[in-house]
Amino acid sequence: MINKIKRLFILIRSNFAKNKSRLLVFLFITLICSTLISLGAELKIGFKSFIESKFVKYDSSDIIMIAHGVSDGYSSGKIGKNKLKRKLLSDDVTESVDSIEYIESVAEYEDFGAWEERAISIVDINELRALGHDRFEIVESCDDEIPEGDGIYLPAYMKYTGHNVGEDFEFTLKERGNDPKETDYSYKIAGFYEMPLFDSPAIDIVTMLIVPDEIYKEIKDDIGSDHGRYSSVFYITLKEKNTDTELLTTRFNKMFSDNGISSGSCSRDNYVMICTFYPSFTSVFFLVVAVIAALIMMIMTGFRISTEIEENLAEYGSLKGGGMKSTEIRASIILTFIIITLAAAVPGIIAGWLITPGVSDIFAFHSGQIWKPEFDLYLSLTILLLLLASVIIISVVTTIRIAVISPLSAIREGIAAHNFRRNPFPLDKTKGGLNYLLALKLYSINMKQNLLLIISCILIGLIGSVATVYGYNLAASPSDLIRCIAPGSPDMSFTMKKEGGNDSPIKRYLESLDNVHCVEFQLHRLECSDYEVYARSFDDIDNARLSLLNEGRFPKHANEVAINVIFADALRVGVGDTIELKKDKKSMEYIVTGIYQDSIVDKCIYITQRGMDRLGDFDGLRSQNNVYIDYESLGIEMYSPEMFKLSGELEDDLRSRFGDKIDISDCMASAEQEMKVEIVAFKTIAILIMAILGTLSAAIIVLIAKTVMISRRRYFGILSAGGFPSKMLRKQLALSFIPNVIIGTILGAVPGTIFGADVVARLLRYVGVAKLNMRTCWWMPVADVIFFSLICFAAAYIISSKLKKLSVYELVSE
């Protein structure tokens, strides 16, 4: 037994000694593969678990409900704060309800270097602490440098919008009403906080400022007794954590509405889905690249083992003839690749874990989360075992040849494998340049390597073309990102200052302007199958700039609707099905004519204004309106300087004419500023993917080139003895790979360019992306072919520098 183990280790050492450089290349490929799988899995699984763990860590509620205009001693509705709290507690699913009061206002402050007007809430830090739970955490602070009571705390995502601890935060509170006034404030930033359901800019509720008691009282004294400026937040904790929080949110919103209270809400499920959108989006790409790398790794394992057997078949025959069992020889090969896989996969998995925080930081602005992932032992072991299992299976299958061949046949085939009598392209009978003919000759005698290279390039070309399309569309400009995900995003919106105000004169004025495409009545609240949905209605839906249609068509008649893809999946309905919409006590049935995607609101429908009128009179309820600028007919590119100028002029015009009646929000400028972070992220990821694929293709070429140089060393020795310079031999070797690279990349890049966006959209459907409206051009697969061909030629030419040291005497002696 001891002798067998010794022989086994001798064979393993021999394998490493003979194939040191090629095994190092295989190790490098495995390292890339394991790193990508670890990174993608961490983003896909780990980040979502991290977001969900926040609710446990902060003892957070499952639902938050905001009651506008409801505070201690005052209510804008039919019931007060305490009775509202009792109603929430009386629900069968509710375990506990906590509440705080806060100042609600509109403020203008600097974000991304530009002053923006946004809704904010100001909360007394003592109110939060009085809840008796760890509702929030200060993740960065400089309390020692700022006297207690002089600093305020901002959401953690604002670190990425141009704010730093210790700097001044200046903002202007704007009071509405009959006596509007503006009050300027400036406080030191004492730190940044995390608080689930309130700390993500993607959750369109409010920007919450947590302030000390002294500052809160100061602002409260300035506001005075205007009860409309105070609102309440209700933190609702459920008895069962697997309860559908979206349905409950709908029920609670209806309860608020029935009691005449304007409300806002966010649920645990909605928060998790929104916060994990971009990490999920990114993880899909990393996992796809990882799968491609894993397939290449498995192909390379089979190729490397089969080449090893061919090169050493005579030796294996001798060993078998000397009494060594084939199981021992096979075990030595299998263990060699297991050791290489372990040596690459373990640091690769650790590298993926170390890289993950850097990648997640790119999306920290969107999610509002500062993620410092802990090492997931179970996930890492699963990845390691999967890689080992794939290598073991391929090794066992590939080495069967050693078991079935007799020693004499192995020696005979091993000798025959090194003959060079085949000459399909005789130089004296074939026309063409010498470099070309020699490359063609070398190409024809390495068919196994050719097939391997073509298959690998197909896989690389496939994902490389998707990365090219993705990078071009998503990283080129903010308009491309919106075009892919939410092409229905408005350019400007305005809200009536007085609830139920008449917006008809404003609408008529806007529609009379040549530079306005259409005006949309936005976000009527309706009910559908116990869900709260938002209806976006148009007088002329044919003239509307709509979201990306995935299936069917947009509604034209009064009994038709189009629904968002997330909502369609939740209801399990498709085109041609019927849904029931309800407003108050009146309900009507509508036919679903289309399914579309839009990242603005997940449970949303498109409907004609005539369709809305079937549910009742909505005059006076159109408090929020979206304005779409007709930039296409004006020949203006979205988010160009001309577009911003046109939007600014329109905003100034509306303020001068209707400033006392409406609040205006420049959606386009706000989206452009906020997407700067995402644009940099997408550009970085696209470049990173192409760099990984380029490195992978270079590693494959290095491995194949080394194999060809070893298996055809006599061929190159004869040419060298015949007077061919090493530079010509190196060029010949590098050129022999180019046809396969071109063929494989074309076979992968063309379908990848055509169908890649649809495949990625299918993988992203669970986050609401049903279709990626990506532009493709003829030059994209051409660019992929040129890119990978240049990399492969350069890698082969560099690695073939060893041909300079060819010793003809040693080769002849051998």
C-alpha positions in Angstrom: 0.0 0.0 0.0 2.8 2.4 0.9 4.6 1.6 -2.3 1.5 2.3 -4.3 1.2 5.7 -2.6 4.8 6.5 -3.3 4.4 5.5 -7.0 1.3 7.7 -7.2 3.1 10.7 -5.8 6.1 10.1 -8.1 3.7 10.2 -11.1 2.0 13.3 -9.8 5.3 15.1 -9.4 6.3 13.9 -12.9 3.0 15.4 -14.3 3.8 18.8 -12.6 7.4 18.8 -13.7 6.6 18.0 -17.4 3.6 20.4 -17.7 4.5 23.1 -15.3 3.8 26.1 -17.6 0.6 24.6 -19.1 -0.8 23.7 -15.7 -0.1 27.2 -14.6 -2.3 28.5 -17.5 -5.1 26.1 -16.5 -4.7 27.3 -12.9 -5.2 30.9 -14.1 -8.3 30.0 -16.1 -9.8 28.2 -13.0 -8.9 31.2 -10.9 -10.9 33.5 -13.1 -13.8 31.1 -13.2 -14.0 30.7 -9.4 -13.6 34.4 -8.8 -16.5 35.3 -11.1 -18.8 32.6 -9.7 -18.0 33.7 -6.2 -18.6 37.4 -7.1 -21.8 36.7 -9.0 -23.2 34.4 -6.3 -22.4 36.9 -3.5 -24.1 39.7 -5.4 -27.1 37.5 -6.2 -27.6 35.7 -2.9 -25.5 37.6 -0.3 -26.8 41.1 -1.0 -30.4 40.2 -0.8 -29.8 38.3 2.4 -27.9 41.3 3.7 -30.9 43.6 2.9 -33.3 41.2 4.6 -31.1 40.9 7.6 -31.4 44.7 8.1 -34.9 44.2 9.3 -33.7 41.8 12.0 -30.7 43.9 12.9 -32.7 47.1 13.4 -35.7 45.4 14.8 -37.4 47.1 11.9 -41.1 47.1 10.9 -42.5 45.2 8.0 -44.5 48.2 6.7 -44.3 51.9 7.2 -47.3 54.1 6.6 -47.0 57.9 6.4 -50.1 59.9 7.4 -49.7 63.4 5.8 -51.2 66.2 7.9 -51.7 63.9 11.0 -49.9 64.7 14.2 -50.5 64.9 18.0 -53.7 66.9 18.5 -54.4 67.5 14.8 -55.6 65.5 11.8 -56.4 66.5 8.2 -58.8 63.6 8.0 -61.8 62.2 9.8 -59.9 60.5 12.6 -56.8 61.5 14.7 -53.4 59.9 15.2 -54.3 57.7 18.2 -57.5 56.3 16.6 -55.6 55.6 13.4 -53.0 53.7 15.5 -55.7 51.7 17.2 -57.3 50.8 13.8 -53.9 49.5 12.6 -53.4 47.5 15.8 -56.9 45.9 15.5 -55.9 44.2 12.3 -55.5 40.4 12.7 -52.0 40.4 11.1 -50.6 43.3 13.1 -48.3 42.5 16.1 -47.3 46.1 17.1 -47.5 49.7 15.8 -45.1 52.5 16.8 -45.3 56.0 15.6 -43.3 59.3 15.5 -44.1 62.8 14.4 -42.0 64.7 12.0 -41.8 68.0 10.1 -42.8 67.6 6.4 -41.7 70.2 3.9 -40.2 71.0 0.6 -36.5 72.0 0.7 -33.9 73.1 -1.8 -30.4 71.8 -1.2 -27.3 70.9 -3.2 -27.0 67.4 -4.6 -24.5 66.2 -7.2 -23.2 69.8 -7.3 -26.6 71.2 -8.4 -29.4 72.8 -6.3 -32.5 70.6 -6.3 -36.0 71.1 -4.8 -37.2 67.9 -3.1 -39.5 66.7 -0.4 -37.8 66.2 3.0 -38.8 65.2 6.5 -37.1 66.4 9.7 -37.1 64.0 12.6 -36.1 64.6 16.2 -33.5 62.0 17.1 -35.0 61.7 20.5 -38.3 60.6 18.9 -36.6 57.7 17.2 -34.7 56.7 20.4 -37.9 56.9 22.4 -39.3 54.0 20.4 -37.2 51.7 22.5 -35.8 49.9 19.5 -32.6 50.1 17.4 -34.4 51.7 14.5 -31.3 53.2 12.9 -27.6 53.2 13.1 -25.0 56.0 12.7 -22.5 54.4 10.2 -20.2 57.3 10.0 -19.8 60.3 12.3 -17.4 62.9 13.8 -19.3 63.6 17.0 -16.0 64.5 18.7 -15.4 67.4 16.4 -19.0 68.8 16.3 -20.6 69.9 19.6 -23.6 68.0 20.6 -26.8 69.6 19.3 -25.0 71.4 16.4 -24.9 68.7 13.8 -27.5 66.7 11.7 -27.5 63.2 10.3 -28.1 62.4 6.6 -29.0 59.1 4.9 -25.9 57.1 4.0 -26.5 57.3 0.3 -25.9 61.1 0.4 -22.2 60.3 0.9 -22.2 59.6 -2.8 -24.0 62.8 -3.9 -21.2 65.2 -2.8 -21.6 65.4 1.0 -19.0 64.7 3.6 -18.9 64.4 7.4 -17.9 67.7 9.0 -19.1 69.9 6.1 -21.9 72.4 6.1 -25.3 71.3 4.9 -27.3 74.2 3.6 -30.9 74.0 2.8 -33.9 76.3 2.3 -37.3 75.3 3.6 -40.1 76.5 1.4 -43.5 77.1 3.0 -46.6 76.9 0.7 -50.0 78.4 1.2 -51.4 81.8 1.2 -48.4 83.3 2.8 -45.4 81.5 1.2 -42.0 82.1 2.7 -38.5 80.7 2.5 -36.2 80.1 5.4 -32.5 79.3 5.1 -30.6 76.9 7.4 -27.1 75.7 7.7 -25.8 72.9 10.0 -22.7 70.7 10.2 -23.0 67.1 8.9 -22.4 65.1 12.1 -22.7 61.8 10.3 -24.7 59.4 8.1 -27.3 56.8 9.1 -28.9 53.6 7.9 -32.5 52.9 8.6 -34.5 50.3 6.5 -37.4 51.7 4.5 -36.0 55.3 4.8 -32.4 55.1 3.7 -32.7 54.4 -0.1 -33.1 57.1 -2.7 -34.9 54.5 -4.9 -37.8 54.5 -2.4 -39.7 57.5 -3.4 -41.0 58.6 0.1 -38.9 61.4 1.6 -35.4 62.4 2.3 -35.2 62.2 6.1 -32.9 64.4 8.2 -32.3 63.2 11.7 -31.6 66.2 13.9 -30.9 66.9 17.6 -33.7 68.1 19.9 -32.4 71.7 19.9 -32.4 72.0 16.1 -35.8 70.4 15.8 -37.3 72.9 18.2 -35.6 75.7 16.3 -37.2 74.7 13.0 -40.5 74.0 14.7 -40.6 77.5 16.2 -39.9 79.0 12.8 -42.8 77.0 11.3 -45.2 77.9 14.1 -48.7 76.4 14.4 -49.2 75.4 10.7 -50.5 71.9 11.4 -50.3 71.0 7.7 -46.5 70.9 8.1 -46.6 68.0 10.6 -47.1 64.4 9.7 -46.7 61.0 11.3 -45.0 57.7 10.5 -46.4 54.4 11.6 -44.1 51.5 12.0 -46.1 48.3 11.6 -44.7 44.9 12.6 -46.5 41.8 11.5 -47.1 38.5 13.4 -46.1 36.4 10.4 -43.0 37.4 8.4 -44.1 35.5 5.3 -47.2 37.6 4.9 -47.6 39.4 1.6 -46.8 42.9 2.6 -47.9 44.4 -0.7 -51.5 43.3 -0.2 -51.4 44.6 3.4 -50.0 47.9 2.2 -53.0 48.2 -0.2 -55.4 47.4 2.6 -53.9 50.0 5.0 -53.7 52.7 2.2 -57.4 52.1 1.6 -58.2 52.5 5.3 -56.3 55.8 5.3 -58.1 57.0 2.2 -61.5 56.0 3.6 -60.8 58.3 6.5 -59.8 61.2 4.3 -56.1 60.9 5.1 -53.5 61.3 2.3 -50.9 58.5 2.8 -47.6 57.1 1.6 -46.2 53.7 2.2 -43.4 51.2 1.7 -43.3 47.5 2.5 -40.5 45.1 3.3 -41.0 43.2 0.0 -41.0 46.3 -2.1 -37.9 47.7 -0.3 -35.9 44.5 -0.9 -36.9 44.3 -4.5 -36.0 47.9 -5.3 -32.7 47.9 -3.3 -31.5 44.7 -4.9 -32.5 45.8 -8.5 -29.0 46.9 -9.7 -27.0 44.3 -7.8 -29.3 41.6 -9.3 -28.9 43.2 -12.7 -25.1 43.2 -12.4 -24.9 39.7 -10.9 -26.7 38.2 -13.9 -23.8 39.4 -16.1 -21.1 38.2 -13.8 -22.8 34.8 -13.5 -23.2 34.5 -17.2 -19.5 35.3 -17.7 -18.8 32.8 -14.9 -20.8 30.1 -16.6 -19.0 30.7 -19.9 -15.6 30.6 -18.0 -16.7 27.3 -16.3 -17.6 25.7 -19.6 -14.3 26.8 -21.1 -12.6 25.4 -18.0 -14.3 22.1 -18.4 -13.4 22.0 -22.1 -9.8 22.9 -21.4 -9.7 20.1 -18.7 -10.8 17.5 -21.2 -8.4 18.9 -23.8 -5.5 19.1 -21.5 -6.0 15.5 -20.2 -6.5 14.1 -23.7 -3.3 15.9 -24.9 -1.5 14.6 -21.9 -2.5 11.1 -22.7 -1.5 11.5 -26.4 1.9 13.0 -25.6 2.7 10.3 -23.0 0.9 7.3 -24.4 4.2 5.4 -25.0 5.3 6.1 -21.5 2.0 4.9 -20.1 2.2 1.8 -22.2 5.7 1.1 -20.7 4.4 1.7 -17.2 1.5 -0.7 -17.8 3.9 -3.2 -19.3 6.1 -2.9 -16.2 3.2 -3.9 -13.9 1.7 -0.6 -12.9 -2.1 -0.6 -13.0 -4.1 1.7 -15.2 -6.1 2.9 -12.1 -2.8 4.2 -10.6 -2.0 6.1 -13.8 -5.5 7.5 -14.1 -5.5 8.4 -10.4 -2.3 10.4 -10.8 -3.8 12.5 -13.7 -7.1 13.0 -11.9 -5.3 14.0 -8.6 -3.1 16.4 -10.6 -6.1 18.3 -11.8 -7.8 18.2 -8.5 -4.8 19.8 -6.9 -4.7 22.5 -9.6 -8.4 23.1 -9.1 -8.1 23.4 -5.4 -5.0 25.6 -5.7 -7.0 28.0 -8.0 -10.5 27.8 -6.7 -9.8 28.5 -3.0 -7.9 31.8 -3.6 -10.4 32.6 -6.4 -13.4 32.2 -4.1 -11.7 34.4 -1.5 -10.8 36.9 -4.2 -14.4 37.1 -5.3 -15.5 37.7 -1.7 -12.9 40.4 -1.3 -13.9 42.1 -4.6 -17.6 42.0 -3.8 -17.7 45.1 -1.5 -15.9 47.2 -4.2 -18.5 46.2 -6.8 -21.4 46.7 -4.3 -20.1 50.2 -3.5 -20.8 51.2 -7.1 -24.5 50.7 -6.3 -24.5 52.0 -2.7 -26.1 55.2 -3.9 -29.1 53.4 -5.4 -29.6 51.0 -2.5 -28.5 53.3 0.3 -26.7 50.4 1.9 -23.0 50.2 2.9 -22.4 46.4 2.6 -19.4 44.8 4.2 -20.1 41.1 3.4 -19.1 38.4 5.8 -17.5 35.3 4.5 -20.2 32.8 3.6 -18.7 29.4 4.3 -21.6 27.3 3.0 -21.8 29.3 -0.3 -18.1 29.0 -0.8 -18.0 25.3 -0.1 -20.9 24.8 -2.6 -18.9 26.6 -5.3 -15.8 24.7 -4.5 -17.5 21.3 -4.6 -19.3 22.1 -7.9 -15.9 23.0 -9.5 -14.3 19.9 -8.1 -17.1 17.7 -9.2 -17.0 19.0 -12.8 -13.2 18.5 -13.0 -13.4 15.0 -11.5 -16.2 13.9 -13.8 -14.4 15.1 -16.9 -11.1 13.6 -15.7 -12.7 10.2 -15.1 -14.4 10.2 -18.5 -11.4 11.4 -20.4 -8.9 9.0 -18.8 -11.0 5.9 -19.7 -8.7 5.4 -22.7 -5.8 4.5 -20.5 -7.8 1.7 -18.9 -8.9 0.1 -22.2 -5.7 0.2 -24.2 -3.1 -2.6 -24.0 0.5 -1.8 -23.2 1.7 -2.8 -26.7 -0.9 -0.7 -28.5 -0.1 2.3 -26.2 3.6 2.1 -27.1 2.8 1.7 -30.8 0.2 4.6 -30.9 2.5 6.8 -28.8 5.3 6.4 -31.4 2.9 7.0 -34.3 1.5 10.1 -32.7 4.8 11.9 -33.3 5.2 11.1 -37.0 5.1 14.0 -39.5 4.6 12.2 -42.8 1.2 13.8 -43.4 1.7 16.8 -45.7 -1.6 18.2 -47.1 0.0 21.4 -48.4 3.4 20.6 -50.1 5.3 23.9 -50.5 6.5 23.0 -54.0 2.9 22.4 -55.3 0.8 25.0 -53.4 0.6 28.7 -54.4 0.8 31.5 -52.0 3.1 33.4 -49.7 5.5 31.4 -47.5 4.1 32.7 -44.1 0.6 32.0 -45.3 1.4 28.4 -46.5 3.3 27.5 -43.4 0.5 28.8 -41.2 -2.0 26.8 -43.3 0.1 23.7 -43.0 0.3 24.1 -39.2 -3.4 24.8 -39.1 -4.3 21.6 -40.9 -2.3 19.3 -38.6 -3.7 20.5 -35.4 -7.4 19.8 -35.8 -8.1 19.0 -32.2 -6.7 22.3 -31.1 -8.6 24.0 -33.9 -11.9 22.5 -32.7 -11.2 23.5 -29.1 -10.3 27.1 -30.0 -13.4 27.4 -32.2 -15.7 26.2 -29.4 -14.0 28.5 -26.8 -14.2 31.5 -29.1 -17.9 30.8 -29.8 -18.5 31.0 -26.0 -16.3 34.1 -25.6 -17.8 35.8 -28.7 -21.3 35.1 -27.4 -20.8 36.8 -24.0 -18.4 39.4 -25.5 -21.0 40.6 -28.0 -23.6 40.9 -25.2 -21.1 43.0 -23.2 -20.4 45.1 -26.3 -24.2 45.8 -26.8 -24.7 46.3 -23.1 -21.8 48.6 -22.8 -22.7 50.7 -25.9 -26.3 51.1 -24.8 -26.0 51.4 -21.0 -22.7 53.2 -20.7 -22.9 55.7 -23.6 -25.3 58.1 -22.0 -28.1 58.5 -19.4 -30.7 58.5 -22.2 -29.6 55.0 -23.3 -30.0 53.7 -19.8 -33.5 55.1 -19.6 -34.3 53.9 -23.1 -33.5 50.4 -22.1 -35.3 50.3 -18.8 -37.9 53.1 -18.5 -38.4 54.9 -21.8 -41.7 56.3 -20.5 -40.0 58.5 -17.9 -41.4 62.1 -17.9 -39.3 65.2 -18.5 -41.2 67.3 -16.0 -44.1 66.9 -13.5 -46.2 69.4 -11.6 -48.5 69.0 -8.7 -51.4 71.2 -7.7 -50.6 73.0 -4.4 -54.2 72.8 -3.4 -55.5 69.3 -3.3 -58.3 69.0 -5.9 -57.2 72.2 -7.7 -58.3 72.7 -11.3 -55.4 72.0 -13.6 -57.3 72.3 -16.9 -56.0 75.8 -17.8 -52.4 74.6 -17.2 -53.0 71.5 -19.2 -54.5 73.4 -22.1 -51.6 75.9 -22.1 -49.0 73.1 -22.1 -50.7 71.3 -25.0 -50.8 74.5 -27.0 -47.0 74.7 -27.0 -45.1 73.3 -30.0 -42.3 71.9 -27.8 -44.6 69.8 -25.6 -45.3 66.3 -26.8 -48.2 65.4 -24.4 -49.4 65.8 -20.8 -50.3 62.8 -18.7 -52.5 62.6 -15.7 -50.4 60.6 -13.4 -51.1 58.1 -10.6 -54.8 57.8 -9.9 -55.1 55.2 -7.1 -57.3 52.2 -7.9 -57.8 48.7 -6.6 -57.3 45.5 -8.5 -57.5 42.0 -6.9 -56.9 43.5 -3.4 -53.7 45.3 -4.7 -53.4 49.1 -4.8 -52.5 50.1 -8.3 -51.7 53.4 -10.0 -53.4 54.4 -13.2 -51.7 56.6 -15.8 -54.3 58.1 -18.0 -54.1 60.0 -21.3 -56.7 61.9 -23.3 -54.9 60.8 -26.5 -52.9 57.7 -25.7 -51.8 57.3 -29.4 -49.8 60.6 -29.0 -48.2 59.6 -25.7 -44.6 58.7 -25.1 -45.1 55.4 -23.4 -43.1 52.8 -21.7 -41.4 49.8 -23.4 -44.1 47.5 -24.7 -43.2 43.8 -24.2 -46.3 42.1 -25.5 -49.6 43.2 -27.2 -50.5 46.9 -27.6 -51.5 49.9 -25.6 -55.2 50.5 -24.9 -57.3 52.5 -27.4 -60.8 51.9 -26.1 -62.6 52.6 -22.8 -62.6 49.0 -21.8 -58.9 48.3 -22.3 -55.8 48.6 -20.1 -52.1 47.7 -20.4 -50.3 46.5 -17.2 -46.8 46.5 -15.9 -44.9 43.2 -16.2 -44.4 42.9 -12.4 -48.1 43.4 -11.8 -48.9 40.9 -14.6 -46.8 38.3 -13.0 -48.3 39.0 -9.6 -51.9 38.6 -11.0 -50.8 35.7 -13.4 -52.6 37.4 -16.3 -51.6 37.9 -19.9 -52.8 39.7 -23.0 -56.5 38.9 -23.6 -57.3 38.2 -19.9 -59.8 40.3 -18.0 -59.1 42.3 -14.7 -61.4 44.1 -12.4 -60.6 47.7 -11.4 -62.3 49.4 -8.4 -62.6 52.9 -7.2 -64.4 53.4 -4.0 -67.5 51.1 -4.3 -67.7 51.1 -8.1 -65.9 48.4 -10.1 -65.6 47.7 -13.8 -63.9 44.9 -15.9 -61.2 45.7 -18.4 -59.4 43.6 -21.1 -55.6 43.5 -20.9 -54.3 44.5 -24.3 -50.6 44.8 -23.5 -47.8 44.2 -21.0 -45.1 46.7 -20.6 -42.2 47.5 -18.3 -41.4 50.7 -16.4 -39.1 51.2 -13.4 -41.1 54.2 -12.0 -44.0 52.3 -10.4 -44.2 48.5 -10.3 -48.0 48.0 -9.9 -49.2 50.4 -12.6 -51.5 50.4 -15.5 -52.1 52.5 -18.7 -55.6 53.5 -19.4 -57.5 56.0 -21.6 -59.2 58.9 -19.9 -62.5 57.5 -21.2 -61.6 54.3 -19.4 -61.0 56.2 -16.2 -64.3 58.0 -16.5 -66.1 54.6 -16.4 -65.1 54.4 -12.7 -66.4 57.8 -11.8 -65.8 61.5 -12.0 -62.1 62.3 -11.6 -62.3 66.0 -12.3 -60.4 67.8 -9.5 -58.4 64.7 -8.7 -55.7 65.2 -11.2 -53.3 66.7 -8.8 -50.1 65.2 -10.3 -49.3 65.6 -14.0 -46.4 64.5 -16.1 -45.1 66.6 -19.0 -43.3 65.1 -22.0 -41.2 67.4 -24.2 -41.3 66.8 -28.0 -37.5 66.5 -28.4 -37.6 64.1 -31.3 -39.4 66.3 -33.7 -37.2 69.2 -32.6 -34.1 67.2 -33.5 -32.8 67.4 -29.9 -31.0 64.5 -28.2 -32.3 63.5 -24.7 -30.1 64.9 -21.9 -28.2 67.1 -24.3 -27.4 70.8 -23.4 -30.2 71.9 -25.8 -32.6 69.6 -24.0 -31.7 71.0 -20.6 -32.0 74.6 -21.9 -35.5 73.8 -23.4 -36.6 72.2 -20.1 -35.3 75.1 -18.1 -37.1 77.7 -20.2 -40.4 75.7 -19.9 -40.0 75.5 -16.2 -39.4 79.2 -15.9 -42.4 79.9 -18.1 -44.7 77.7 -15.9 -43.4 79.3 -12.7 -44.0 82.8 -14.0 -47.6 81.9 -15.1 -48.8 79.4 -12.6 -46.2 79.6 -9.7 -48.9 80.3 -7.1 -50.9 77.1 -8.1 -48.4 74.4 -8.8 -45.1 72.8 -7.6 -42.8 71.9 -10.4 -40.3 69.0 -10.5 -37.7 68.8 -13.2 -37.7 65.0 -13.5 -35.2 65.0 -16.4 -32.5 67.0 -14.6 -33.1 65.0 -11.4 -32.8 61.6 -13.2 -29.7 62.8 -15.1 -27.9 63.8 -11.9 -28.9 60.6 -10.0 -27.9 58.4 -12.9 -24.4 59.7 -13.1 -23.4 57.2 -10.5 -25.1 54.3 -12.3 -23.6 55.3 -15.7 -20.1 55.2 -14.2 -21.0 51.8 -12.7 -22.3 50.3 -15.9 -19.4 51.6 -17.9 -17.0 50.1 -15.4 -18.8 46.7 -15.5 -18.9 46.6 -19.3 -15.1 47.4 -19.5 -14.4 44.8 -16.7 -16.3 42.1 -18.5 -14.5 42.8 -21.8 -11.2 42.8 -19.9 -12.0 39.4 -18.3 -13.0 37.9 -21.6 -9.9 39.3 -23.3 -7.7 37.8 -20.5 -9.6 34.5 -20.8 -9.1 34.3 -24.5 -5.3 35.1 -24.1 -5.0 32.4 -21.5 -6.7 29.9 -23.9 -4.3 30.8 -26.7 -1.3 30.5 -24.4 -2.3 27.0 -23.4 -3.0 25.9 -26.9 0.2 27.5 -28.3 2.3 25.8 -25.6 0.6 22.5 -26.5 1.3 23.0 -30.2 4.9 24.0 -29.6 5.5 20.9 -27.5 3.6 18.4 -29.7 5.1 19.9 -33.0 8.6 20.7 -31.7 10.2 18.4 -34.3 8.3 20.2 -37.0 9.5 23.6 -35.9 13.0 22.1 -35.5 13.1 20.9 -39.1 12.0 24.3 -40.3 14.5 26.0 -38.2 17.3 23.7 -39.5 16.1 24.6 -43.0 16.9 28.2 -42.4 13.6 29.7 -41.4 14.2 32.5 -38.9 12.4 32.3 -35.5 10.5 35.5 -36.2 8.9 33.8 -39.2 8.1 30.7 -37.1 6.5 32.8 -34.4 4.4 34.7 -36.9 3.4 31.4 -38.5 2.3 30.0 -35.2 0.3 33.1 -34.3 -1.4 33.3 -37.7 -2.4 29.7 -37.6 -4.8 30.5 -34.7 -6.5 33.5 -36.3 -8.9 31.6 -38.7 -10.3 29.7 -35.7 -10.6 32.8 -33.6 -12.4 34.6 -36.5 -14.7 31.6 -37.2 -15.5 31.1 -33.5 -16.0 34.7 -32.6 -18.3 35.3 -35.6 -20.4 32.2 -34.7 -20.8 33.5 -31.2 -20.9 37.3 -31.7 -23.6 37.4 -34.4 -26.3 35.5 -32.4 -25.1 37.2 -29.2 -25.6 40.6 -30.8 -29.0 39.7 -32.2 -30.5 37.7 -29.3 -28.3 38.6 -26.3 -30.5 41.4 -25.0 -33.6 39.2 -25.1 -31.8 36.4 -23.2 -30.6 38.9 -20.5 -34.1 40.3 -20.2 -35.5 36.9 -19.5 -33.0 36.4 -16.8 -34.0 39.8 -15.3 -37.7 39.4 -15.5 -38.0 38.8 -11.7 -36.8 42.4 -11.1 -39.3 43.8 -13.6 -37.3 43.9 -16.8 -39.1 42.0 -19.6 -37.4 43.6 -22.5 -34.2 45.5 -23.1 -34.7 48.1 -25.8 -31.0 48.0 -26.9 -29.8 49.3 -30.2 -27.5 47.0 -32.2 -25.2 47.9 -35.1 -23.5 45.8 -37.8 -20.0 46.9 -36.5 -20.5 45.3 -33.0 -19.7 41.7 -34.0 -16.9 43.0 -36.3 -15.5 44.9 -33.3 -15.6 41.7 -31.2 -13.8 39.8 -34.0 -11.0 42.4 -34.3 -10.7 42.8 -30.5 -10.3 39.1 -29.8 -8.2 38.4 -32.9 -5.6 41.0 -31.9 -5.5 39.7 -28.3 -5.0 36.1 -29.5 -2.4 37.0 -32.1 -0.4 39.1 -29.5 -0.7 36.4 -26.9 0.5 33.6 -29.3 3.3 35.7 -30.7 4.6 36.6 -27.2 4.4 33.1 -25.8 6.1 31.7 -28.9 9.3 33.6 -28.0 10.7 30.2 -26.8 11.1 29.3 -30.5 14.1 31.5 -30.5 15.8 29.0 -28.2 15.1 25.9 -30.4 18.1 23.5 -30.4 18.0 21.5 -33.6 20.8 19.2 -32.3 18.7 18.3 -29.2 15.6 17.6 -31.3 17.5 15.4 -33.8 19.1 13.5 -30.8 15.6 13.0 -29.3 
